């Protein structure tokens, strides 16, 4: 059964720092991997989606990479800002029909000014 | 922009009450999902649906049922609410797997059962 792990569970950085969030998964047979952001008490907002055939995706200050063979993805945030403070979750979709996303438990990021 | 709307942001119900959580999406997505989110446990899939009148059990379907009578609407039903169903409930939708498969979420419904 697919398991998704995110380490660390929490991270605090000063404003302006570049940082990397990690996501690992146990079964490399994935269809895609998605990174989400969640603000307290709110729903999830999709940040980046990487298809299994892709190595990375970029959006603004965010860059997500995917290494299927090693079961890892990273989310790189450049020049962090206090507004980036949130919980970041990764989720993988298996490539069998009828499978839904499996989520990690998230990394809670705090960026101080 | 895709919009997934959950009708109630906050609900307080009593043990034994029947509870309906409604979710509507406006992007003609085939797939719809209900998750619950609890501290320390993350998101867990309750039910999902790939088409009208179709439903599939997720990881924790016990105590829940769903209804999908129209493509845009997916309802989660708690037949007899219990205190251990106090949680944040999140609805999501996506295109079928042959497409991008990107998942879009609603704002969530926080349910408290007393």
Contacts between the chains, C-beta under 8 A, distances in Angstrom:
chain1	res1	chain2	res2	distance
A	31	B	97	6.3
A	31	B	101	6.2
A	32	B	100	7.6
A	32	B	101	5.3
A	34	B	102	6.6
A	34	B	103	6.2
A	36	B	105	7.6
A	41	B	108	7.5
A	41	B	110	7.3
A	42	B	107	5.9
A	42	B	108	6.5
A	43	B	4	7.8
A	43	B	6	7.9
A	43	B	90	5.8
A	43	B	105	4.2
A	43	B	106	5.3
A	43	B	107	4.5
A	43	B	108	4.7
A	44	B	90	6.9
A	44	B	92	7.7
A	44	B	103	8.0
A	44	B	105	4.2
A	45	B	105	7.4
A	46	B	102	5.9
A	46	B	103	6.6
A	46	B	104	6.4
A	46	B	105	7.8
A	49	B	100	6.2
A	49	B	101	7.5
A	49	B	102	4.8
A	51	B	100	7.6
A	89	B	42	7.8
A	89	B	43	7.4
A	91	B	43	7.9
A	91	B	103	7.3
A	93	B	97	7.4
A	93	B	101	5.6
A	97	B	97	6.6
A	98	B	50	7.3
A	98	B	56	6.7
A	100	B	33	6.0
A	100	B	45	5.3
A	100	B	48	5.3
A	100	B	58	6.6
A	101	B	33	7.9
A	101	B	45	8.0
A	101	B	103	5.9
A	103	B	35	8.0
A	103	B	42	5.5
A	103	B	43	4.3
A	104	B	42	6.9
A	105	B	40	7.5
A	105	B	41	7.7
A	105	B	42	4.0
A	106	B	42	6.9
